[in-house]
Amino acid sequence: MSDAAPSNLIILYGRPGCPMTPPVRRMMTRAKVAFEYIDIWADAAARERVMAINGGNESVPTVVFPDGRTLTEPPSNVLKKRLEAMGYVVPPPVWLQTIRRLLKRT
């Protein structure tokens, strides 16, 4: 991350093949969160930062908030609650919206 990064930018550290990273990215995208995704396998400094945050482990996804707080491998409800506390509106996933619409028709 550069010094020129906006102070309200959330950093999402992940790596290819991690099954937990895509749902976090999707939730943040649905909520229109300003975030930067960094692949820790492509960025050695990022990998070191994640390991420092997580006691030497490459645990991803790791989310770093503008205030310096972090969440590692956050459950959806925990991430949603944190984003909402920051003022974001987190819509439900598209599949759930579709099911709700279908159920209203019956």
C-alpha positions as CSV (number, residue, x, y, z in Angstrom):
1,M,0.0,0.0,0.0
2,S,1.4,3.4,-0.9
3,D,1.4,6.5,1.3
4,A,-0.9,8.1,-1.2
5,A,-3.7,5.7,-0.6
6,P,-6.9,7.3,0.6
7,S,-7.3,7.2,4.4
8,N,-10.8,5.7,4.1
9,L,-9.6,2.8,1.9
10,I,-10.0,-0.7,3.3
11,I,-7.3,-3.3,2.4
12,L,-8.4,-6.9,1.6
13,Y,-5.5,-9.3,1.6
14,G,-6.1,-12.6,-0.1
15,R,-4.6,-15.2,-2.4
16,P,-5.7,-17.3,-5.4
17,G,-7.6,-20.4,-4.5
18,C,-8.7,-19.2,-1.0
19,P,-12.4,-20.1,-0.8
20,M,-13.2,-17.5,1.8
21,T,-11.9,-14.5,-0.1
22,P,-14.5,-14.3,-2.9
23,P,-17.5,-14.0,-0.5
24,V,-15.7,-11.1,1.3
25,R,-15.0,-9.4,-1.9
26,R,-18.6,-9.8,-3.1
27,M,-20.0,-8.4,0.2
28,M,-17.7,-5.4,0.0
29,T,-18.6,-4.8,-3.6
30,R,-22.3,-5.1,-2.9
31,A,-21.9,-2.5,-0.1
32,K,-19.9,-0.2,-2.5
33,V,-16.9,-0.2,-0.1
34,A,-13.8,1.6,-1.3
35,F,-11.3,-1.3,-1.0
36,E,-8.1,-2.5,-2.5
37,Y,-7.5,-6.3,-3.0
38,I,-3.9,-7.4,-2.6
39,D,-2.8,-10.9,-3.5
40,I,-0.2,-11.9,-0.9
41,W,1.4,-14.5,-3.2
42,A,2.2,-11.7,-5.7
43,D,3.3,-9.1,-3.1
44,A,6.0,-10.2,-0.6
45,A,5.5,-7.1,1.5
46,A,1.8,-7.8,1.8
47,R,2.5,-11.4,2.7
48,E,4.8,-10.2,5.5
49,R,2.2,-7.7,6.7
50,V,-0.5,-10.5,6.9
51,M,1.9,-12.7,8.7
52,A,2.7,-10.0,11.2
53,I,-1.0,-9.4,11.8
54,N,-1.8,-13.1,12.2
55,G,1.0,-14.4,14.4
56,G,3.2,-15.7,11.5
57,N,0.4,-17.3,9.5
58,E,-0.7,-16.4,5.9
59,S,-4.3,-16.3,7.1
60,V,-6.6,-14.9,4.4
61,P,-8.8,-13.1,3.9
62,T,-7.4,-10.5,6.2
63,V,-9.2,-7.1,6.2
64,V,-7.5,-4.0,7.4
65,F,-9.7,-1.1,8.2
66,P,-8.7,2.6,7.9
67,D,-8.5,2.9,11.7
68,G,-6.0,0.0,11.8
69,R,-8.3,-2.6,13.2
70,T,-8.3,-6.0,11.4
71,L,-10.5,-9.0,10.8
72,T,-9.0,-12.3,9.7
73,E,-11.2,-14.9,8.0
74,P,-14.3,-13.0,9.1
75,P,-17.6,-14.7,9.2
76,S,-20.2,-12.9,7.0
77,N,-22.2,-11.6,9.9
78,V,-19.2,-10.1,11.6
79,L,-18.0,-8.4,8.5
80,K,-21.5,-7.2,7.7
81,K,-21.8,-5.7,11.2
82,R,-18.4,-4.0,11.0
83,L,-19.3,-2.5,7.5
84,E,-22.7,-1.3,8.8
85,A,-21.0,0.3,11.8
86,M,-18.9,2.3,9.3
87,G,-22.1,3.5,7.6
88,Y,-22.2,1.1,4.7
89,V,-25.5,-0.5,3.6
90,V,-24.9,-4.2,2.9
91,P,-27.6,-5.6,0.6
92,P,-28.2,-9.4,0.7
93,P,-26.6,-11.6,-1.9
94,V,-28.3,-11.7,-5.3
95,W,-29.3,-15.3,-4.8
96,L,-31.2,-14.4,-1.6
97,Q,-32.8,-11.4,-3.2
98,T,-34.1,-13.7,-6.0
99,I,-35.5,-16.3,-3.6
100,R,-37.3,-13.5,-1.6
101,R,-38.8,-12.2,-4.8
102,L,-40.0,-15.7,-5.8
103,L,-41.5,-16.4,-2.4
104,K,-43.4,-13.1,-2.6
105,R,-45.1,-14.3,-5.8
106,T,-46.5,-17.4,-4.2
